[in-house]
């Protein structure tokens, strides 16, 4: 899957308007849809952007607000009849890393994702079209991110495929004391561990080395 987004969701990132976001992503999606044999995901929290992206050829909606950022997103997702990724985020990209706190980390993540799943199903999205993402780095400290990886199997109780995105993220840099350009080994380690823990979709920048690492891990898991 190629995940295309026109608005940064890194900590502190500024907002982008609907028109500008569409100007950034629609030409890319249209070109890819006619030129590559790979499903395209639109990474957006805006219903209008998602609708127009699907019309342009996107085959998945990846919403970091889990259908809570735009009241029309659930309806658009249902009408589009495409898979929907629901990600947990505490706050917004502008506020999420300002001293995030949890009383029960996994309990709160599970409750929020269940709530978003209910929103989706009520709007008409089939439950078997939903994917859940605990939101590594989205309103979490280094310790929270490591705990999510350790307790990832708890997300299986939701009955949906688990997507995880750890690629080059700051918690890897914090643990290994490395800049963003030197976090491949940390990304490989977290991707491999996530697959062992039950993740079924890994969102990465360095596709080839991660695919190789995951294939090796899967061979170790499945060979009698």
C-alpha positions as CSV (number, residue, x, y, z in Angstrom):
1,X,0.0,0.0,0.0
2,X,1.2,3.5,-0.8
3,X,0.1,6.0,1.9
4,X,-0.3,9.5,0.5
5,X,-0.8,12.5,2.8
6,X,-0.8,16.3,2.3
7,X,-0.8,17.5,5.9
8,X,2.0,16.7,8.3
9,X,1.0,15.1,11.6
10,X,4.4,15.4,13.3
11,X,4.3,17.0,16.7
12,X,3.6,20.7,16.5
13,X,2.8,20.7,12.8
14,X,0.4,23.4,11.5
15,X,-3.0,22.8,10.0
16,X,-3.5,22.7,6.2
17,X,-6.8,23.8,4.5
18,X,-8.9,21.4,2.5
19,X,-8.2,23.0,-0.9
20,X,-4.4,23.1,-0.3
21,X,-4.4,19.5,0.9
22,X,-6.3,18.4,-2.2
23,X,-3.9,20.3,-4.4
24,X,-1.0,18.4,-2.8
25,X,-2.5,14.9,-2.9
26,X,-4.9,14.6,-5.8
27,X,-2.4,14.9,-8.7
28,X,-0.2,12.3,-7.0
29,X,-3.0,9.9,-6.4
30,X,-4.3,10.3,-10.0
31,X,-0.8,9.6,-11.4
32,X,-0.2,6.6,-9.2
33,X,-3.6,5.1,-9.7
34,X,-3.0,4.9,-13.4
35,X,0.6,4.0,-13.2
36,X,1.2,1.5,-10.5
37,X,-0.5,-1.8,-9.5
38,X,-0.4,-1.0,-5.7
39,X,-3.4,0.0,-3.6
40,X,-3.3,3.7,-2.5
41,X,-4.2,5.0,0.9
42,X,-5.2,8.6,1.6
43,X,-3.8,9.8,4.9
44,X,-6.3,12.5,6.0
45,X,-8.7,13.5,8.7
46,X,-10.9,15.6,6.4
47,X,-14.0,14.1,4.8
48,X,-13.8,16.2,1.7
49,X,-10.2,15.3,1.0
50,X,-11.0,11.6,1.6
51,X,-14.0,11.7,-0.7
52,X,-12.1,13.3,-3.5
53,X,-9.1,11.1,-3.0
54,X,-11.2,8.0,-3.3
55,X,-12.8,9.4,-6.5
56,X,-9.2,10.0,-7.8
57,X,-8.2,6.3,-7.1
58,X,-7.4,5.8,-3.4
59,X,-8.5,2.5,-2.1
60,X,-8.1,3.1,1.7
61,X,-8.7,5.9,4.2
62,X,-6.1,6.4,6.9
63,X,-7.6,8.8,9.6
64,X,-5.3,9.7,12.5
65,X,-8.3,11.1,14.3
66,X,-10.2,7.8,14.0
67,X,-13.3,9.4,12.5
68,X,-13.5,12.0,15.4
69,X,-11.9,15.0,13.6
70,X,-14.6,15.6,11.0
71,X,-18.2,14.7,11.6
72,X,-18.7,13.7,8.0
73,X,-15.8,11.3,7.7
74,X,-17.7,8.2,8.9
75,X,-20.4,8.8,6.3
76,X,-17.8,9.4,3.6
77,X,-15.9,6.2,4.6
78,X,-19.1,4.2,4.5
79,X,-20.1,5.5,1.0
80,X,-16.6,4.9,-0.3
81,X,-16.7,1.2,0.6
82,X,-13.0,1.0,1.3
83,X,-11.0,-0.1,4.3
84,X,-10.5,2.5,7.0
85,X,-7.6,2.8,9.4
86,X,-8.6,4.1,12.9
87,X,-5.6,5.5,14.8
88,X,-5.5,6.5,18.4
89,X,-4.2,10.0,19.2
90,X,-4.3,11.9,22.5
91,X,-5.0,15.5,21.6
92,X,-4.1,16.9,18.2
93,X,-0.7,17.1,16.4
94,X,-0.4,20.6,17.8
95,X,-0.9,19.5,21.4
96,X,-0.3,15.8,21.6
97,X,3.3,15.8,22.9
98,X,2.7,18.3,25.7
99,X,3.1,16.1,28.7
100,X,0.7,13.2,27.7
101,X,-0.6,11.3,30.7
102,X,-2.6,8.1,31.0
103,X,-4.2,6.4,34.0
104,X,-4.4,3.1,32.1
105,X,-2.5,3.3,28.8
106,X,-3.8,0.3,27.0
107,X,-7.2,0.5,28.6
108,X,-7.7,4.1,27.3
109,X,-6.4,3.2,23.8
110,X,-8.7,0.2,23.6
111,X,-11.7,2.2,24.8
112,X,-11.1,5.0,22.3
113,X,-10.6,2.6,19.4
114,X,-13.8,0.7,20.3
115,X,-15.6,4.0,20.3
116,X,-14.4,4.8,16.9
117,X,-15.2,1.4,15.6
118,X,-18.8,1.9,16.9
119,X,-18.9,5.2,15.0
120,X,-17.8,3.5,11.8
121,X,-20.2,0.6,12.1
122,X,-23.2,2.9,12.9
123,X,-22.4,4.9,9.7
124,X,-22.4,1.8,7.6
125,X,-18.7,0.8,7.4
126,X,-18.5,-3.1,7.7
127,X,-16.5,-4.1,10.7
128,X,-14.3,-6.4,8.5
129,X,-13.2,-3.2,6.7
130,X,-11.6,-1.7,9.8
131,X,-8.0,-1.6,10.8
132,X,-6.7,-0.3,14.2
133,X,-3.5,1.6,14.9
134,X,-2.5,2.4,18.5
135,X,-0.7,5.6,17.4
136,X,2.9,5.2,18.3
137,X,4.2,8.7,18.9
138,X,0.8,10.4,18.8
139,X,0.4,11.7,22.4
140,X,2.8,9.2,23.9
141,X,6.1,9.4,25.8
142,X,9.0,7.1,25.0
143,X,7.9,4.8,27.8
144,X,4.3,4.8,26.5
145,X,5.5,3.8,23.0
146,X,7.7,0.9,24.4
147,X,4.8,-0.3,26.5
148,X,2.4,-0.3,23.5
149,X,4.8,-2.6,21.7
150,X,5.1,-4.9,24.7
151,X,1.3,-5.0,25.2
152,X,0.3,-5.0,21.5
153,X,-1.4,-8.4,21.7
154,X,-4.2,-6.7,23.8
155,X,-5.3,-5.0,20.6
156,X,-6.3,-8.4,19.1
157,X,-9.4,-8.3,21.3
158,X,-10.8,-5.7,18.9
159,X,-11.0,-8.3,16.2
160,X,-9.3,-6.0,13.5
161,X,-6.0,-6.2,11.8
162,X,-3.4,-4.1,13.6
163,X,-1.3,-1.5,11.8
164,X,1.8,0.0,13.4
165,X,4.0,2.8,12.4
166,X,7.4,3.1,14.2
167,X,9.6,4.1,11.3
168,X,12.3,6.6,12.2
169,X,10.3,7.9,15.1
170,X,11.7,10.0,17.9
171,X,11.4,7.3,20.6
172,X,13.8,5.2,18.6
173,X,16.2,8.1,18.5
174,X,15.7,8.6,22.2
175,X,16.5,5.0,23.1
176,X,19.5,4.7,20.7
177,X,20.6,8.4,20.9
178,X,20.5,8.7,17.1
179,X,19.4,11.3,14.6
180,X,16.5,10.6,12.3
181,X,18.7,9.5,9.4
182,X,20.3,6.7,11.5
183,X,17.3,5.0,12.8
184,X,17.0,2.1,10.4
185,X,18.2,-0.6,12.8
186,X,15.8,0.6,15.4
187,X,13.0,0.6,12.9
188,X,13.8,-2.9,11.8
189,X,13.9,-4.1,15.4
190,X,10.5,-2.5,16.3
191,X,8.9,-3.7,13.0
192,X,10.1,-7.3,13.6
193,X,8.9,-7.3,17.2
194,X,5.6,-5.8,16.2
195,X,5.0,-8.6,13.8
196,X,5.8,-11.2,16.5
197,X,3.3,-9.4,18.7
198,X,0.5,-9.5,16.2
199,X,0.8,-6.5,13.9
200,X,-0.3,-7.2,10.3
201,X,0.5,-3.9,8.6
202,X,3.7,-2.0,9.1
203,X,4.0,1.6,8.0
204,X,7.5,2.4,7.0
205,X,9.8,4.6,5.0
206,X,12.6,2.0,4.2
207,X,10.4,-0.6,2.6
208,X,12.9,-3.0,1.2
209,X,14.9,-3.7,4.4
210,X,11.8,-3.9,6.5
211,X,10.1,-6.4,4.1
212,X,13.2,-8.6,4.3
213,X,13.4,-8.4,8.1
214,X,9.7,-9.2,8.4
215,X,9.9,-12.1,5.9
216,X,12.7,-13.6,8.0
217,X,10.7,-13.2,11.2
218,X,7.6,-14.8,9.6
219,X,9.7,-17.7,8.4
220,X,11.0,-18.3,11.9
221,X,7.4,-18.1,13.2
222,X,5.8,-20.5,10.7
223,X,8.4,-23.1,9.9
224,X,7.6,-26.4,11.7
